[in-house]
Amino acid sequence: MTTLQQILPGAAATPRLTGLRRANRALRPARTAPGAVVAIALTAGMGLTTAELVSGLLGAPLGWVPVNEVVELAGRTAWPKLSTAALVVAGAGVLMVLLAVVPGRSRLVAVETSDPLIVIGITPSGLRRTLAAAAQQVAGVDKARVRLRRRTIEVTVVTDAESTGAMLRQVGTAVGDRLAGVGTLGTGEVVVRLRRKAL
């Protein structure tokens, strides 16, 4: 069987990028709080309006929604006067609906798995701790701090004055090996910086 990726040259995506996209899509948090607010507000408003209209049609209005006052106010008010307020309310409604529908940004770093149906993520603080622990295992490193940038992982090590550039390579190798062991996707390259301990 021929697939579209086999037909079109250069159309095949690498499995790593496909896994990263799939994991990022699955790990994005749903905006449940704005969604719940919008759903409750719409349900309450429509429910009250429906109950008031049905009871009014049956000849016994409930009085929950002041329909007569709203109709009189609409008859007395010129619509151009309400255009700014209407735009503000409509804009707020559209913003709330967008907040409820569009998922948030993922706060987890995707981890590679062998099963395409399983998606795993690690917190950035957990990844920073495990990489700092790997850097501190290198001989001569007194302290290590890790920052996760958009395209790089910045590791700053504090050491004594006798340390050489070979230590930077060892720290880079240790952190790279730990990253490969964890299997994080899309974390970028490792940059190691050396800071001398104050004497």
N, C-alpha and C positions, 0 to 999 in steps of 0.2 A: 504494500500500500504506500502511495506517495503522499507525503505531507507538504504543506505550504513551505515549510522551512527547507525541505529538500529541493523544491522547485526554484525558489528565489535565492540567488547567490547572496551570501552575507546576511541573510535574514535570521539565521540561527543565533539565538541568544545563548550565552554561556550559562551552564546550570547554576553557577554561583550567583550571577546577577538575577536570574529568574527566582532563585531561592530567596535572595535579599528582597526583591519586590513582593513576593508572596508573604514573607515574614513581616515586612513593614505594613502591608495591608491588613494582615491578621492581628498584629499587635497594636494597631491604632485604637485608642480607647473610644468607646461610644460616648457621646455627650448625653448621659442619662438625666442629669439634673435639668438642663435646659429643655430636653425633650419632655420630661415629666411636667415641668411648669407649663409648657405650651399645650400639652395634652389636657392637663387639668383645667387650664383657663378656657380652652376651646370647648371642652365637654361641659363645664359649668355654664358658660355663656350660651351655648346652643341649647342646653337642656332647659335653662330658665326661659329663654325665648320661646322654645317649643311649648313648654307647659303654659306659658302666658297666652300664646296664640290659641292653643286648643281650648283652654278654659274660656277665653274671650269668645270663641266661636260657639261654645256651648251656652253662652249667656251668663256665666258666673266668673268674671275675671278674678284672678288670684291677687293682683295688685303688687306682685313682686317686681315686675318691670313696669315703670310708669309710661305706658304706651301713649296715653292721651297727651301727657305733658311733652313727650318727645315729639309727637306730631305737631302740637301747637308751636313748640320752639322751632321746628323745621320750617313751619309756615311763616313765622315772623322773622327769621334770620336769612340774610342774603348769603348765598353760598360763597362768594368771593371772600367774605370775612372769615370763613372757616377753612380756607385753603391751606394756610400755614399749619394750623393745628391738625388738620386731616393728614397732611404730608408727614408730620412728625409721628403721629400715631401709626400710619401705614409703614413708615420706615422702621419704627420700633418693632412692629409685627413681623416684617420681612427679616429683620436681624435676628429675632428670636427663632423664627422658623429655620433660618440658615444655621444658627448655632445648634439647633436640635438635630438637623439632618446631616450636616457635614461632620465627619469624625475628627477627633482631635489628633494632635501630634503624638507619636509614640514616645514614651519615656523609657523604653527598654532597648537594649542593643540585641539585635537578632543573632542567634546562635545556629550554626549549620547542623542539620540532622540528616541521617541517611534515608529516613522515611519522608516522602514529600507531603504526607498527611499530618505530620507532627511539626508544630512550630514552637520554638522555645526562645525565650528572651532572658537577658540578665540585666539587672539594674546597673546604671552607670557607676554608682558608688561601689557596688560589688566588684565590677570590672576594675575600677581604680585600685581597690584594696588588693585584689589578687595580683595585679601587675606590679604594684609597689612591693608586695611580698616577694615576688620573683626577682625584682631588682635588688632588694636588700640581701638576698642570698649570695650575691656576688661578693667575693672577698674584698674587703677594703671599703665597702659602701656602708656608711653610718646611717644614712637616712635617705629615703626616696619619696618623691611626690609625683603623682601622675595627673595630667590634665588631658581630658578627651576633647580634642578640637574636631572641627567638621571633617577635615581630610587627614589629620595627623593625630598621633598619640604622643604627647610631649612628656618625657620622663626627665625629671631633674633629680640628680643624685648629689648628696653632700658627702664629701670624703676629706681625708687629710691631705696635706701639701705634697706628700711623696707620690701620689697617684699619677698614673700616666694615661695616655690616650688609649692604651690597650684595654683599660677598664671600661671605657665607653663602648667599645666593641663587645666586650663580655656582657655588659648590661643590655645592650641592644639585642644580642643573641638570646639572653635569658628571657627578656620580655617577649621577643618574637616567638620563641618556643612555647611560652605560656599562652600567647594568643592562638598559636596553631593548636595547642592542646585543648583550649576552650572552644575553638572553632567559631569565633565571632565573624560575622559577615559585614563587609563595608566599613571597617574601622580605619583604613588608611595605613600610611607608613609610620614607623616608630622613629621619633627624633629624641636623642639623648643629649642632655645638657649637664655639664659638670659644674658644681659649685664647691669651692674650697672651704673647708671648715675654718672659721676664724680662730687664730691662735691667741 
